[in-house]
Each structure stands twice: as C-alpha cells, then as structure tokens.
Amino acid sequence: MSAFAFFGALELGLVYGLVALGVYLTFRVLDFPDLSVDGSFPMGAAVAATAIVAGVNPWLATGMAIVAGGVTGWVTAFLAVRCGILHLLASILTMIAAFSINIRIMGRPNIALLGEETILTPFESVGDPMLVRPIVVGILVLLAAFFIVRLLNSDFGLGLRATGVNARMVRAQGGSTSFYTYFGLALSNGLVGFAGALFAQTNSFADVTSGVGTIVVGLAAVILGQTLIPGRKIWVAVAAVIVGSVLYRLAVAFALSSGMFGLQASDLNLVTAILVAVALIAPKMKAKYKAKQQLQQARSDKEVA
C-alpha cells in the first residue's frame, strides 16, 4: 500500500471515527437501534457544502451541519418517543425522508467544493497536506471524544447511560427517559453530521448517496474496536471505537490496494461484511475457548485432589 493510500485511509478512518462515536452512543449507551445516521451523514455534507459554496465561513458551515444532524436525530426520537413508532422503523422513516431533503438542500444530487475554502485550507500551507490533513482531523476527533467522555462521566451522563440499561429504574428515580432519548439521538446524529461535513471538505464534494452504508461502517468500527480493546471504562470504550474505525479503514485499503484474493474496489461491501462478521464471531469464539480452558483446569484440579 502506497503512502498516499495509507494517509488517505487514516484520514477517512478518523472522519468515520465521529460516526463510530455517534453509533456508540445510540447502540451501546442508549440501546437504540438508529439507522437514521445514513441520512444525517449526507445531510451534514449537504449543509456544509451548500453553505461554503454560498460564501459562509467554513467553521460556521460545519456548525450548521452539526445542528442539521442533531435535528435529524431529534426527529427520529420524536417519532419513537412521542408517536410510539418502533425504534427501528422510526429511524428508517427519518433516513428515507432525509434523502429527499438533502437533494432539496443542495438543489441537485451533488456539489463540488474544488477551489472553495474549507476548515483545512489554512493548515495545508503549513506543511505537506497529505500529513497535515489527518493531523487536523485527528485533533477535531479527539476534542469530540474528550467531550463525550466528560459527558458520560458526569451525573447527566450517568442518567443517559442508565436509560439504555434500565429505563424503568430511571423513571422510578424521577428521571425523564424521553429527554435522555431526545438528547442522546440529537447528539449522536450531530456527531454524524459533523463527520459528513468533514467528509465533504476533505473529499471536495458532497453527494446525496454518500450516506449509503454509513451505519454498517459505524457498527463495524464499534464492534471491531471493542473486540480488540475490551474495557468497562468510558474512555477506553470511546478510544476503542475510534481505533476500530481507523483499523477498519486501513484493513479495507490494504485488502483492496494489494489485490489480496483478487479483490477490487467494487468488493468494498463484501470486505465490510466479512470484517463485521469476523468482529462479531471473534468474541464468542474467545469466550468458548476461555470456558473450555477453565473446564479443563477444573478437571485437572479435581484429579489432583
């Protein structure tokens, strides 16, 4: 794999690290199967790209993308909590609606940002853009991760985590599970919208189909990261999903660029499915092996006694 492909995969992995953080909040913390990230990702890209082309400051445009993603998550929460629609179905409805809304925002299926100023433009003159861009994106991802860790370790974050573990207990203690759900989904999709804005600015385009498969990539990062770096502490889990996102992208880039097993760029979804399957199976195989070892040890101890 060439240096260009490596740093490109690293940059993309860091961008999708924000998606992994969002998926971690919904699937692991809130226990809410949210598929609306497939809509909030391109929405973040669409809002940021449209605003930048219109002459808006790139940082303000990125902030607008975060808000747009948050609103997408809020709509999903509204459908699920207020309207009583099944969580999975509510997120699918939001994702479908977001597709048409994104086209409305851009006025066409895609927008090019070639020659436009982005949040990365001022830093590209400092050194080699191939090295500088991943560093800038990495700093932004670390700041987001720091915020998530501080939030989840706070008293409010404890209520947020408790909502996903035992909502009945939270209600019994006087907490509002509805509010936690609204906030959690808005924050999750806000992070995904942030990722979409960074994706558009790093790749110099926004496309209405860029969100296809986002949820799969996010889940792959979460599962892979927490399989390789297990731990109960919040900061460990947050670090694991970001590392998982980077490793996932590097693995895909290596497999496709090296021509391993005759793979081509069109086999991206196949590689994704295999990596997710391996990540899901590995913990179970590890648990079975550990249980077998403990059983053998117990039998040995019994024979000795």
C-alpha positions as CSV (number, residue, x, y, z in Angstrom):
1,M,0.0,0.0,0.0
2,S,1.4,3.4,-1.0
3,A,1.9,6.3,1.4
4,F,-0.9,8.2,-0.3
5,A,-3.3,5.3,0.2
6,F,-2.2,4.9,3.8
7,F,-2.7,8.5,4.8
8,G,-5.9,8.7,2.8
9,A,-7.3,5.7,4.7
10,L,-6.1,7.1,8.0
11,E,-7.8,10.4,7.3
12,L,-11.1,8.7,6.3
13,G,-10.9,6.4,9.3
14,L,-10.6,9.4,11.6
15,V,-13.6,11.1,9.9
16,Y,-15.7,7.9,10.4
17,G,-14.4,7.9,14.0
18,L,-17.0,10.5,14.6
19,V,-19.6,8.2,13.1
20,A,-18.4,5.5,15.3
21,L,-18.8,7.7,18.4
22,G,-22.4,8.5,17.3
23,V,-23.2,4.8,16.8
24,Y,-21.6,4.0,20.1
25,L,-24.0,6.5,21.8
26,T,-27.1,5.0,20.3
27,F,-26.4,1.3,20.2
28,R,-24.2,0.9,23.3
29,V,-25.3,3.7,25.6
30,L,-29.0,4.2,24.8
31,D,-29.6,0.7,23.4
32,F,-31.5,2.4,20.5
33,P,-31.1,0.8,17.0
34,D,-30.7,4.0,15.0
35,L,-30.4,3.8,11.2
36,S,-31.0,7.5,10.6
37,V,-27.2,8.0,10.5
38,D,-27.4,7.0,6.9
39,G,-29.4,10.2,6.4
40,S,-27.7,12.6,8.8
41,F,-24.2,11.9,7.4
42,P,-25.1,13.1,3.8
43,M,-27.2,15.9,5.4
44,G,-24.1,17.2,7.3
45,A,-22.2,17.1,4.0
46,A,-25.0,18.8,2.1
47,V,-25.5,21.6,4.6
48,A,-21.8,22.3,4.9
49,A,-21.1,22.2,1.1
50,T,-24.1,24.4,0.3
51,A,-23.1,26.9,2.9
52,I,-19.5,27.0,1.8
53,V,-20.4,27.5,-1.8
54,A,-22.7,30.3,-0.8
55,G,-19.8,32.1,0.9
56,V,-20.4,31.1,4.5
57,N,-17.3,30.7,6.8
58,P,-16.3,27.0,6.7
59,W,-16.3,26.8,10.6
60,L,-19.8,28.2,10.7
61,A,-20.9,25.9,7.9
62,T,-19.6,23.0,9.9
63,G,-21.5,24.2,12.9
64,M,-24.7,24.3,10.8
65,A,-24.0,20.8,9.6
66,I,-23.8,19.6,13.3
67,V,-27.1,21.3,14.1
68,A,-28.8,19.8,11.0
69,G,-27.6,16.3,12.0
70,G,-28.9,16.9,15.5
71,V,-32.3,17.9,14.2
72,T,-32.3,14.6,12.2
73,G,-31.7,12.6,15.4
74,W,-34.3,14.7,17.2
75,V,-36.9,13.8,14.6
76,T,-36.2,10.1,15.0
77,A,-36.5,10.4,18.8
78,F,-39.8,12.3,18.3
79,L,-41.3,9.6,16.1
80,A,-40.2,6.9,18.5
81,V,-41.0,8.6,21.9
82,R,-43.9,10.9,21.1
83,C,-45.6,8.9,18.3
84,G,-44.8,5.5,19.7
85,I,-43.3,4.1,16.4
86,L,-40.9,1.2,16.7
87,H,-37.3,2.5,17.1
88,L,-36.0,0.8,14.1
89,L,-38.9,1.9,11.9
90,A,-38.7,5.5,13.2
91,S,-35.1,5.7,12.2
92,I,-35.8,4.2,8.7
93,L,-38.5,6.7,8.1
94,T,-36.2,9.6,9.0
95,M,-33.4,8.1,6.8
96,I,-35.8,7.9,3.8
97,A,-37.1,11.4,4.3
98,A,-33.6,12.8,4.7
99,F,-32.7,11.6,1.2
100,S,-35.2,14.0,-0.4
101,I,-34.4,16.8,2.0
102,N,-30.7,16.6,1.1
103,I,-31.5,17.0,-2.6
104,R,-33.6,20.0,-1.7
105,I,-30.8,21.5,0.4
106,M,-28.2,21.1,-2.4
107,G,-30.6,21.8,-5.3
108,R,-29.0,18.8,-7.1
109,P,-27.6,15.4,-6.3
110,N,-24.1,16.6,-5.7
111,I,-22.0,19.7,-5.1
112,A,-18.2,20.1,-5.9
113,L,-16.0,22.1,-3.4
114,L,-12.9,22.3,-5.7
115,G,-11.3,25.6,-5.2
116,E,-13.5,26.5,-2.2
117,E,-12.0,27.4,1.2
118,T,-12.6,24.8,3.9
119,I,-11.5,24.4,7.5
120,L,-8.5,22.6,6.3
121,T,-7.3,25.3,3.9
122,P,-5.4,27.4,6.4
123,F,-3.4,24.4,7.6
124,E,-2.5,23.0,4.2
125,S,0.1,25.7,3.7
126,V,1.9,24.7,6.9
127,G,3.3,21.5,5.5
128,D,2.6,18.6,3.3
129,P,-1.2,18.4,3.0
130,M,-1.0,14.6,3.0
131,L,0.4,14.7,6.5
132,V,-1.3,17.9,7.8
133,R,-4.9,16.9,6.9
134,P,-5.0,13.7,9.1
135,I,-3.5,15.6,12.0
136,V,-6.1,18.4,11.8
137,V,-9.0,15.9,11.5
138,G,-7.5,13.8,14.3
139,I,-7.4,16.8,16.7
140,L,-11.1,17.5,15.9
141,V,-12.0,13.9,16.6
142,L,-10.0,13.9,19.9
143,L,-11.8,17.0,21.0
144,A,-15.2,15.4,20.3
145,A,-14.1,12.2,22.1
146,F,-12.9,14.3,25.1
147,F,-16.4,15.9,25.2
148,I,-18.2,12.6,25.1
149,V,-16.0,11.1,27.8
150,R,-16.6,14.1,30.1
151,L,-20.3,14.0,29.4
152,L,-20.8,10.3,30.0
153,N,-18.8,10.5,33.3
154,S,-21.0,13.4,34.6
155,D,-24.2,13.0,36.6
156,F,-26.2,13.7,33.5
157,G,-24.2,11.1,31.6
158,L,-25.0,8.6,34.3
159,G,-28.7,9.2,33.7
160,L,-28.1,8.8,29.9
161,R,-26.3,5.5,30.4
162,A,-28.9,4.3,32.9
163,T,-31.7,5.0,30.3
164,G,-30.1,2.4,28.0
165,V,-29.6,-0.2,30.8
166,N,-32.8,0.1,32.8
167,A,-35.3,2.8,31.7
168,R,-37.8,1.7,34.3
169,M,-35.4,2.4,37.1
170,V,-34.6,5.9,35.7
171,R,-38.3,6.7,35.7
172,A,-38.7,5.4,39.2
173,Q,-36.0,7.8,40.3
174,G,-37.8,10.7,38.8
175,G,-35.7,10.9,35.6
176,S,-37.0,11.6,32.2
177,T,-36.1,8.8,29.8
178,S,-37.8,10.7,27.0
179,F,-35.5,13.7,27.5
180,Y,-32.4,11.5,27.6
181,T,-33.5,9.8,24.4
182,Y,-34.1,13.1,22.6
183,F,-30.7,14.4,23.8
184,G,-28.8,11.2,23.0
185,L,-30.1,10.8,19.5
186,A,-29.6,14.5,18.7
187,L,-26.0,14.3,20.0
188,S,-25.3,11.1,18.1
189,N,-26.6,12.4,14.8
190,G,-24.9,15.7,15.4
191,L,-21.6,13.9,15.6
192,V,-22.5,12.1,12.4
193,G,-23.4,15.4,10.7
194,F,-20.0,16.7,11.8
195,A,-18.4,13.7,10.2
196,G,-20.4,14.4,7.0
197,A,-19.2,18.0,6.9
198,L,-15.6,16.9,7.3
199,F,-16.1,14.2,4.7
200,A,-17.3,16.8,2.2
201,Q,-14.5,19.2,3.0
202,T,-11.7,16.5,2.9
203,N,-13.0,15.0,-0.4
204,S,-14.1,18.3,-2.0
205,F,-17.6,17.2,-2.8
206,A,-21.0,16.3,-1.2
207,D,-23.2,13.7,-2.7
208,V,-26.7,12.6,-1.7
209,T,-25.6,8.9,-1.8
210,S,-22.6,9.3,0.4
211,G,-24.5,8.1,3.4
212,V,-25.3,4.6,2.0
213,G,-23.8,2.0,4.3
214,T,-22.7,4.6,7.0
215,I,-24.4,2.6,9.8
216,V,-22.6,-0.6,8.7
217,V,-19.2,1.2,8.8
218,G,-20.1,2.7,12.2
219,L,-21.1,-0.7,13.6
220,A,-18.0,-2.3,12.2
221,A,-15.8,0.3,13.9
222,V,-17.6,-0.1,17.3
223,I,-17.6,-3.9,17.2
224,L,-14.0,-4.2,15.9
225,G,-12.6,-1.6,18.3
226,Q,-14.3,-3.1,21.4
227,T,-13.3,-6.6,20.4
228,L,-9.6,-5.6,20.1
229,I,-9.7,-3.2,23.1
230,P,-12.1,-4.5,25.7
231,G,-12.7,-2.5,28.8
232,R,-15.5,-1.2,31.1
233,K,-14.2,2.4,31.5
234,I,-15.8,5.1,29.3
235,W,-12.6,6.5,28.0
236,V,-11.4,3.0,27.0
237,A,-14.6,2.4,25.1
238,V,-14.5,5.7,23.3
239,A,-10.9,5.3,22.4
240,A,-11.7,1.7,21.2
241,V,-14.3,2.8,18.7
242,I,-12.1,5.5,17.2
243,V,-9.2,3.0,16.9
244,G,-11.6,0.5,15.4
245,S,-12.7,3.0,12.8
246,V,-9.1,3.7,11.7
247,L,-8.1,0.0,11.7
248,Y,-11.2,-0.9,9.7
249,R,-10.4,1.7,7.0
250,L,-6.7,0.6,6.9
251,A,-7.7,-3.0,6.6
252,V,-10.1,-2.2,3.7
253,A,-7.5,-0.1,2.0
254,F,-4.8,-2.7,2.4
255,A,-7.1,-5.5,1.1
256,L,-8.2,-3.5,-2.0
257,S,-4.9,-1.9,-2.9
258,S,-2.8,-5.1,-2.6
259,G,-5.2,-7.1,-4.7
260,M,-5.4,-9.7,-2.0
261,F,-7.6,-12.6,-3.0
262,G,-8.3,-10.8,-6.3
263,L,-10.3,-8.1,-4.5
264,Q,-11.3,-5.0,-6.4
265,A,-12.8,-1.6,-5.5
266,S,-16.3,-3.0,-6.3
267,D,-15.8,-5.6,-3.5
268,L,-15.9,-2.9,-0.7
269,N,-19.2,-4.1,0.6
270,L,-18.1,-7.7,0.6
271,V,-14.9,-6.8,2.6
272,T,-17.1,-4.8,5.0
273,A,-19.4,-7.7,5.6
274,I,-16.5,-10.1,6.2
275,L,-14.8,-7.8,8.7
276,V,-18.0,-7.2,10.6
277,A,-18.8,-10.9,10.7
278,V,-15.2,-11.7,12.0
279,A,-15.6,-9.0,14.6
280,L,-18.9,-10.5,15.8
281,I,-17.7,-14.1,15.8
282,A,-14.3,-13.4,17.5
283,P,-15.7,-12.6,21.0
284,K,-17.9,-15.7,21.0
285,M,-15.0,-17.9,19.9
286,K,-12.8,-16.3,22.6
287,A,-15.4,-16.9,25.3
288,K,-15.9,-20.5,24.2
289,Y,-12.1,-21.1,24.3
290,K,-11.8,-19.5,27.7
291,A,-14.7,-21.6,29.1
292,K,-13.1,-24.7,27.7
293,Q,-9.7,-23.9,29.3
294,Q,-11.4,-23.2,32.6
295,L,-13.3,-26.6,32.4
296,Q,-10.0,-28.4,31.6
297,Q,-8.3,-26.7,34.5
298,A,-11.1,-27.6,36.9
299,R,-10.9,-31.3,35.8
300,S,-7.2,-31.3,36.3
301,D,-7.5,-29.8,39.8
302,K,-10.1,-32.4,40.7
303,E,-7.9,-35.3,39.5
304,V,-5.0,-34.0,41.5
305,A,-7.2,-33.7,44.6
